[in-house]
Amino acid sequence: MPVTSSPNTTDSARWVWPEIAASATPPGRLRAASFIEWRYYAVLSPSFHGIVGLALVNPGDHFRAIAESGLLLIVAGMLDRPTPPPTPSGAIAEPPAGETSALCWMHLFPAASCRFDTPAPGSVTAGDRACCIALTQRGPAAADIEIEAAAGLSLRLAHVGIVGSAVTPRSARDFAGPLGSGPFGAWWTVDCPSPVAVTDGTLTLGRALLASLAERPGAAPGYATPALRQRVADGRNQWAWQRASGYYEHSFGVRPLPLHGWDFLFVPDATAAQSVVLQTYRGSRALRYADVCWRQDGAMRQQRFDADALRLDWAEHVHDPVLGVRRPLLRRIDAEAGGLRLVVRNSVLDRVPLLRPHRLAVRHFFISEEIGVADWHLTDAHGNRLAGATAQPCGGELAHFRPWAPSPRAPGRT
């Protein structure tokens, strides 16, 4: 039976790397270079459907000839998201007609210039001549973010997780392959303090910022599509959202990225206080599960479906020439556990590639932010519907090795 959720007692907010680096037995150069700490704030609103991401990568600055180092700041997504047409349940939704207004902007701060866990655990401030960020974490599930880029980007984001929705963190060391286990192997922790949240914010873009970016995703890390450039040129350069659905995840560990990857999905609904989150990491059984949280009889409840109770397949997929791999167009998820049954049908309408081709260590690894809708329902053993949604906007990420990668362009644009 589902359990009533309780407050997350894990200190999910604090940055993990400073404690690891200051420990009595700090990791060796290879493991330190493979360390990643990822904070992922998603906004799902019609005006901005995307992410504000912070990735602390190789913080010890090892192997700098082939690997990047520092705190990578990402603002990426779709502006003025089109409303998808209704489709029969389980059918693939049609992607938006015409070109969409998409943005991918990144900035890398040296780790040594960042102030972590100040003024509160989980907070960070960093700045240089091109950009500054102030993230104030207010407990595990709430944060305020301010970003200013000199070229013309201003973002304000307030994120507040729904009380009682936090799910139990999950860690694993069971990755397959010679570098998946043992003394040089991978380990990873997924902590999701707010699988569903309320977000408010604003985003302003300037022409100078867009001029510094490529027009298409591919060999350059940052880009702004022609449709977005036209909107800004017409004077429509500000976007705002209030009480939009959001999602936040704090994940960290040692991952040899080109050898592994992930496929995850989140379907938050702040109005109904419910969410579905799918986590799957290649080569790991422990990190293959789905969480559902919902409100029932005045209390937040949740259910986890582990790998043995979960079936996932890509009912429709397509080759993506930019990513160089096949990606899903339609996911089907079916799960049963604890007397409950979960059915999810997710149509991927668009994607925003996140590529960093200038360093050999990640050139053949891609991340693709997904923008879509989902139909889902949760029923009990008698077939009674406990929670669900139709055509609910959702997000997700696909990431893994790619054998082909475009030639990098001259650095310096992002």
Disulfide bonds with the S-S distance in Angstrom:
none
